[in-house]
Amino acid sequence: MYQTVNGATLYYNEYGSGDKYVLSAQMGFDSDEKGWPMDLADEGFHVFAVQIRGYGQSTHVFEDLGGEWYDIWADDVYEFAVSKGIQRFLYTGQSHGAGIGWHLALRHPEVLVGFAALVGGPHSRKGGETSPERLKTIMTADDPEAREKGAEAAKKHFLSFAEKFADDPVLKAEFEGKATKAYEWALHRTPEEVRINPRKPLSYLKTDEDVYQELSKIDIPVLMINAYMDKVVPVTDILWPVKVIRNSKCLIYNNAGHDVHYDCRDDVRREIALFASGLF
């Protein structure tokens, strides 16, 4: 399905029904439409999974929007909700999707009942305005050999879950299938998708202290789900945010990484459902 907002057409899928709305915005979602956030529909929520502008079946962007990307994505989510007649909702995002959530919480807090951030940082200001992982991806845009290596890495990543869940034949087969799909997805992304450089969330803030001061303005309930083995967002980056955001709490999983929603699928679903149960 498609919805036009702010001059862009956004692709989305809808799960569940009712007025307990959950919105999530990402580059893309699980290729089998399993797990987070789709499975929140099984907990009684009405879920909209929106593909952000610049990616996949949503409108592609051919210019660099600099530090405006996250603000634009957040405004797109807000306008999407308005277009659907949704007055208030829980937002949940993973990694860059959680980055959108921070901008949404600061720009449009009145529409949020809460925010569930999966490995969402925000990133420390140390190390530059763009994460090393993002820079590495951008550099592959015009390099077929590098794109091939990236696709192999994506496949290997999902095969690691097949190995982790080897004792469960159903899960093992699921992640083996995802590995093949991830390889094809990574190999055939368009150059304009690969080149997108949104910088770190809240990139207009230049020091960690500035970030913490800005986050302290957030009053909505916030659940932060993080992972001890996350190599993208170290768990140490979450200690200050949970200190300065008044209505926040943080869960840290030991045997999980940046895709904590795969490592701990059922736990993540239950924790978000529990968090959201008192918000509507």
Secondary structure, DSSP 8 states (H G I E B T S, - for coil): -EEEETTEEEEEEEE--SS-EEEEEES---TT--STTGGGGGGT-EEEEEE-TTSTTS----S--GGGHHHHHHHHHHHHHHHTT---EEEEEETHHHHHHHHHHHH-GGGEEEEEEES-----STT-SS-HHHHHHHTTTT-HHHHHHHHHHHHHHHHHHHHHTTT-HHHHHHHHHHHHHHHHHHHT--HHHHH----STTTT--SHHHHHHHHTT--S-EEEEEETT-SSS-GGGGHHHHHH-TTEEEEEETT--TTHHHHTHHHHHHHHHHHHHTT-
